[in-house]
Amino acid sequence: MNFQQLEQLGDKLREIGHRRRQLVEKIYQEVKEGDEQSSKELYRELSSVSDQAINIIEHQKLLFDQELSQM
């Protein structure tokens, strides 16, 4: 198993998780202030960032499954 690749994926996933948290905090603030348009844009970005996280997790799972099949 390529541990360097797994480590890089893990680092990227942490970065994305941090970005997701920032977006949620911004969305909460925008909703609180009543800025619906800005909230919509932030929700779209949050959806996109979440898709990125899902793709990384799916890639990690594929790597794990490949390793298991070789055992």
N, C-alpha and C positions, 0 to 999 in steps of 0.2 A: 504494500500500500504506500502511496506517495504521501508521506506525512507533511511535507512542505506544502503540497497542494491543499491538503485538509486544513493546515494552519492558515494559509492565505484565505481560504473560503470562510473560516471561522472569524478571521479579522474583518473581512468584508461584511459578514453578517452582523458583527458587533457595531460596525459603523452605520449600517442601515438601521439597526435597532435604535441607535442613538438618534438618528435623523427622524425616525418614526416618532420617538418620544417628543422631540422638539416640535414636530408638526402638530401632534395632539395638543401640546400646551398652547401653541399659536391658535389652533382652532378653538379651543376653549375660550381664549381671550377674545377672539373675533366674535364668537357667538355672544359672549357676555356684553360686548360693545354694540352688538346688533348689525355688524357689517356682513350681510348675507353674501354679497358677491365675493368678497375676500375669503369667506369661509368655504364657499364652493370651490374656489381655486385650490385652497389648502387641502380640501377633501380629495380632489383629483390627484394632487401630488402625493398625498398619503396612500391612495390606492396604487399609484404607480410604484412607490417605494415598497409597499407591501408585496406587490408582484415580484419585485427584484428579490426580496427576502425569500419568497416561496420558491423562486427559481434556484437560488443557492441551496436551500434545504433539499430540494429535489435532486440537485446535482450531488450533494453530499450523500444522500440516500442511495443513489445509483452507485457511487463509489463503494459504499458499505456493502451493498448487495453483490457487487462484483467480487469483492474480497471474500465474502461468505461463500460464494459459489466456487471459489478456488480452494477452499479449505477441505 
